[in-house]
Amino acid sequence: MRVLVIGAGHGGLTAARGLAKNGHDVTVYEKNLRDESGYEWHDDANPRFLEELGLPLPPAGTYFTKREWSIIVPGSNRWLKLKQKPETLDYSFFRRPLAKVFADGAERAGAKIEFGQRVERLITDGPRVLGAAVGGKEIFCDLVIDSSGATSPFRDGLSESAGITKGKPHELFFGYRAFYEVDESAARDPEHTNRCYPKLLGKQGISWCIQDPQGTVNVLIGMTGALKKDDFDELLAALKKDNPIIGEKIALGGIFTVIPARYPATKPVADGYAAVGDAAYMTIPLIGSGIASSSKAGVMLAETVNKYGSASLEVLWRYHVRFMREIGAKHMAIDCVKRWLLSADEKLLADVFNSGMIAEEDFVTMMTGGMIKPGLKFLTGKIIPSIKNPMIAAALAPILLKSIRASVAGAKIPAEYDKKKVEAWIKKVERFFE
């Protein structure tokens, strides 16, 4: 089979590597030059995923162990320290050295990567994708893998008859990332080095300020739906006021970007087309991290195509089924809780956190891609708080129940592609997020 991958993202490169190993003719087209592929900053992922992929760690000095998060309770001055066992902590990987590990792995497997080559459009026949135009030349292939990001013009440009999921603006996270030099005259807080601010200033979004071991201050300012200039200015001022270590000069980044902040696409595949990574909304909805889940999806996609030797809708649907059952359904549960966190009244949120109904370990679970499960340990830990705070329990219980029901519905994805059954499943799932 001939395979064309748009974008050298982690999911796309992982799929390219797996398909090339099996003898398929794979070419990746990346718009950036080799040395500029990937953001210049660092992001988090558990290092175990590289071992699972059979890939080496990047060179020493290009990653470090992430320190524990502290989350400020909205509407209060209370911090929640998210304590984790050392072996469960993420690494913070500089993106470009990590991207090189993935690209080198794909090339060793036999995939070709054309850097500095921008894909212009897809070649389609109704709902079927036949190839893509690159550099003014039409290239026909059996499968196009879309790894071009959250705002993929290729996904959004597909015919409505393909039925591909296209996210809404309020489901995207519009963020600003910058790494500031440290103001050496300011006092540092050794206890809360990684500060996360949900709903800073009451706005629907998340901001953070992290004292990096590398000697910079990692700043994120983001909102769902849009990040207007006035909101940005207010949020940055508030973050600097609470974190005087943020200096005036930017060392890295200083750009605006878009990240998916929603449950995975309910239909990321069509005949000859499969979306992966941000193009299929595969990030953890609470924090926007998608390196590990996208890479795992790339493995699933390659293994499915290798097993069945086809890129038909029916075969590619099986890749999607596997992703939803192993990862995506959990993300649906997280998205339900995240949407409630960003829309709920601040006083109610403060009461919920202060009551212990949502505790530090619950946040750790969701921020690492898991869902809050009402098992014996969970229920035992909530019984006393719920008895003491029946009104809070009454407000929170429907949200947790909804998250569980959404996850169960997501996992009940039809095992085989049947148009009517799939449409009914999508309609049922999407009701949880209306």
Phi, psi and omega in degrees: 000148175259128185235135177241126180249127179263110177096134181267054174281169183298317179293317180295318179291325178294317177296318179301317180298313181294324180285320180295322178303330183268010174094003179283152179274103188242130174232130177256131176249118182240127185292331181273160175289162185306313184283353182246011180282121183097153177296157182277350181267191180243152177221168191260146172197152176286129185296344181297334183295328178294319178298318179297327179279349184076028180248149180280162171293152173295172181303147177304141181095350179255010176204161177206161180286130180289139175273165187291143178286149165236127182248126177278132181288123180305137179078015180210180175251018184268135178257139170257117178269118184272088184284133179229154172292142183309322184287348180262354182290143175289163164261150171258112185259131168294130193295321186290316174297325178292319178300324179295322177301315181292317181295316179299319179297318179294319180292322177298329180282349178113359178285148176259136178240120178258098179280153181071022181240117182264125174285132186268320182193166174269153172259122186228161172225092187064233181279352183267137177262128186251346182161204181208158176260127181227125179058035179080002181247135178275128180242116180268145182205176180272331183214133170250124176256119183267106178237041190260009171105177188298328183254034184312118177287340181285314175299311185289340180270357180290151179302145177301333181293342177285336176070020182289139179294128177234113185294159178265155182306321182290352178264002177255150181252116181263110189236160175240125179242129177210147176244106185270151170292152183280137171279101187295342180279348183271148177287147179252151179256104183289342182277315183245080183275331183244093189260127179244133184239090172291137176055044176301131183061021179078007182272151183282093181175187180223137174233160174211163175219119186235128174277101183284143175300336180287354177095016174240170177246115184276116184242131171237136171229122183210153176221154175278144176089313181186153174235094182282158185301316181298318178295316180300313181299317181294317182292318179296318179298318180294320180294318179293324179297320181276346182225078183295352177289345178291114180281186182269332186266137178268125180271322181217156173074230185081036181232160177262142183216168181236132182231139174295140178224051185212176176292159184297157176304135179280339175216090180262012186228152173213178176300117178079010184218136174216127174269148180215156178070218183299330179296340177248014177057053186262014179280160172290119189301333184284326185234353177078011179277130183220010183299309184290313183294323178294320179295318178296323177296322177299321176297313181299318180296312181297316181296324180292312181295320179297321183292318187258348176063032182210157175239033177287162178303320183296321179286314182295332176300326180294326173299315181295320179301315180297316180297316182297318184288327183270328187227309191300321181298324177295321179295330177296318178298316180297320182296322178300314181292319180299316181297323178293317180302321184278345182250344185288156176297139184298323180296319178297317179299315179299318179296320180297312181294316182292335180282342184088003180293326167242116187252177182304317183293333177293319177294318178302316180302311183289324182287345176255013172095006179262174179241152177287117182253135182278056177281183184300315181297318180297311183295320179299319181288345182256347186299309182296311177302323182289325177294319181286335185228067185298326181291322178292318179299322180293329179282324185276325185305315180298327180291314180295320178296318178298319181296321179293315180297321179296318179295317179297316179296319179298320181288345179269026176304137178304130184294327179239152182285118172224117190308311182294318180292322180293315179298321178294319179295315179300316180299318180295316181294316186290342176298331181291344187240016180284000000 
